[in-house]
Each structure stands twice: as structure tokens, then as C-alpha cells.
Amino acid sequence: MATARAQGEPPEVHDPAALAQARAVLEACGSPREMQEAVLAAVTRNEEWRGRRCLNLLAPEAPTSPTVRALLSAEVGTRAAEGHIGAVHRWFAGTRHIDEIEALCVELLKRAFRARYAEHRLTAGMVGNLAVYAALTQPGDVVMSVAQPVGGHSSNRADGPAGVRGLQIVDVPFDPVELEVDLEQFRKLAPRVRPRLVALGLSMTLFPFPLPAMREIVADWGGRIFFDGAHQLGLIAGGQFQDPLREGAAVLTGSAGKTFSGPQSGIMVWDDPALTGPLTHAVFPVLAATHQVNRVAALAVAAAEMLAFGEGYMAQIVRNARALGAALSRRGISVLGAHKGYTATHQVIADVRRFGGGLDVARRLEQAHIITNKNLIPGDRPEDWDRPSGLRLGTIEVTRLGMREAEMETIAAFMARVLVERESPEAVGQDVVAFRLGYQTLYYCFDHGLPPGAGQRGEHEATTR
């Protein structure tokens, strides 16, 4: 039975219509078993639609390999493993095989990122960011991060972990045309505010950062560079982006479920032994206790896949993003960074103001089974979050399905039919589904190897990276 809202109770933050529909479904069920079946049916509907019939162009989303996905339901996921690796560090007995799994994961992450230390227990990338702030700052410290309209993320702003830590946040100067740090302005501003940390974490990320120069500037007062590579982790591991730890970053965090193509979780790596104590203490016992060992096993397998297939997989992701940007531009859809080759990552950012803005465009494309997300772009204000001017696209999933540059032309044509030619999204959607049904195998993994015709050294040659 639905519960009436108490007088004076604040409104529900979720969509009231969606919750009302859920209540109606549950009230129509005759038993808890039927309620379970309603949940399973919703999962199946999503798998059929998003998993088989949609062109998923979300930049923060990647399909996991069949093996990684299977491990997420492994028996070990029911086991508790509080503490660091090793019997003496565990609160519970019976963890010797869990120690094996976790130790393998740590060592695989070290290899993937060419790092001396790695942390595997983070349940999300933002938890990793909070661990960095807890370990390396004190409340009241100054940190610098990039503002959101030019690509920054809440992880490093007042409404995220940095704000929760009580830090004073100063904007990193950012060039809205070149879409990169304004180094000359940074050179002037940073010595005046003397940040303890400079956090480089962007959700709209197209081009590398001038890390060595920034590191040299903040070193004068003992400041550190913190690289939040949420979106770039796989590109970094695959050698297709800058290498933050080699270029001056003290610590690298990120989300495993984006370009790294692992389970939804976080990763943190670093080289300085002096950071090991504070960083790992911030993870345990502060932020993580039982940390989903099934997820750790899945993360370990994703790291092994990255060692074997990452170089070719990530290179194709970037090639596809550049091809998609160029194809959209030719069809009358404005793309940021055109004068710089559109992108050096998996992302493409379109300015869709002339088509109604990011929210409206994303909704229309969804009707055509093309999944994107609205995005703030330079010129927007932070308060434009709900209705920004931009659209963010990513090429992770379509690449793992075996698509290459020719298919990016096809995808751009679908989008142009909806936006430029103003065809019915439903009519275009029929063609999208027919096209997508021809791409159902996930590649760049041990389950299915490489896509037909892909040129990359074999898995046995890649294991010595």
C-alpha cells in the first residue's frame, strides 16, 4: 500500500511520475514473487533495447566483456574481506583465496598503468577523488580545478568531494576556444593562491594537459598535481593519451567503467612510496570496508584484457571519435575543436543550439535509438545544467562492437537525418535498429579476440608490455 507523505515532508527528489508508476506496478502484483518478476522484466527490456537495438554513444559508458560480466555474479561476491591483503590484516578468517584474487588485481593494475602502487577497493571513481582529498589536504586548503562550463566535473568542485572536504576552490584558467589549460594565466594565478593540489579532472575532455609545466610551477611551494582520469584511464593504459605519472602527476584516479571497459568502480595508482600510507588509510578504514570481491575479480580480468588488447582498442576509439567529429561537421552539425582535429580522446562535443539545445536534441535522438547526453559547453552558465547548449558523444561501445571509421559516417548520417533534415526520429530509428542488429559481438577481449580485419599484435605478444 502506498504511504501518504507526512505533512511538511520535503518533496521526493526523484521524478514523481516514475515513482507513481512503480507504485502502481507493485500494487497490481499479487505477491512478492510477482514484484520480483516485475523487476526482472524491466531488466530484460533494458537489455533488449539498450543492449541490442541502440547506438550507445555515452562517453562515460562501456560494455564489459562476457567474462568480466559473468564475474560480477560470482560466488566470491557474497564474501566479506575487510582490510588490506594478507591474513594478519584481515578482520575475517577464510580469505586466502580472496587474498589471491586481490593481489592479482593489484599487480595487474600496476602493470596496466606502469605504476609502483595501485588501489583496487574503490567502489567508484569519485570515492577515489575523495580519498585523495582526505589524504593530501586539510579543510581550508586551496585547491585549483577546472570550472564546469569548460569541462570540469563536480568531483573537484564545491558540490562534490572537494567541497565536502571543506576546501577553497579556485578555477584553473582554461581557454574556451583551444579547450585546454591557459598556461600563461595559470603561471600568473597559481603563485598568488598557492594551491595544495591542482586537480585536473574533466568530464568534457578532448585534449591533453601541459602537465610538466604545471608541475614545475606548483613545485615552488610543494604543491602537487592530482590527475582525475575518470574518462581517460583506458586511453592512458593503452598508450593513446598522455601518461600522467610520467609527466608529473602525484596520483592518478579514475573510473574503471569508462574507457578502461571494466566493472563500474574506481582505480587509483601512484609512484611515490610516501603517499602509500595516507592514500591507503583514506581508502581503508575511512571509505571502504567490504568492497565487492566479485567486482575486484572482474577488474583484474579487465586489466588483463587491457594489457592484451588495449593498444589497438584505444587507438581505434580515438580514430573513431575523430572520424565521427569530422562526419558530423560535414553534415552541418557544429563540433568543438574542429581546428584541432576535433578530439584526442573518445569524446566528441557538438554545439546543438541551432537544433534546440542539448536536452531537446538528446531526447529526439533517443527516439531514434541513438543514446547521447546533454552537456555544458563554453558560453553556457553553470545554472544551464538542465538545458545546456551541447551534446557529448563517445565512441567506446561502438568501437568494442567492431565498428570503425566507415561506420562513424553511417552514425553521423543517422544523426543528421534527425537534426538537419528533420526526419521523423521514429522512421530513422527503424534504420538504426536494423544497422545495430548487425553488431552484437564484443571484441578486444579474450572471449572474442579482435574484430575481423583489425590490425593489432596478438594477445601473446602484448602480455609483456
Secondary structure by P-SEA (a helix, b strand, c coil): cccccccccccccccaaaaaaaaaaaaacccaaaaaaaaaaaaaaaaaacccccccccccbbbbcaaaaaaccccccccccccccccccccccccaaaaaaaaaaaaaaaaaacccccccccccaaaaaaaaaaccccccbbbbbbcccccccccccccccccccccccccccccccccccaaaaaaacccccccccccccccccccccaaaaaaaaacccbbbbbbcccccaaaaaaccccccccccccbbbbbcccccccccbbbbbbccccaaaaaaaaaaccccccccaaaaaaaaaaaaaaaccaaaaaaaaaaaaaaaaaaaaaacccccccccccccccbbbbbccccccaaaaaaaaaaacbbbbbbbcccccccccccccbbbbbcaaaaaacccaaaaaaaaaaaaaaccccccaaaaaaaaaaaaaaccccccccccccccccccccccccccc
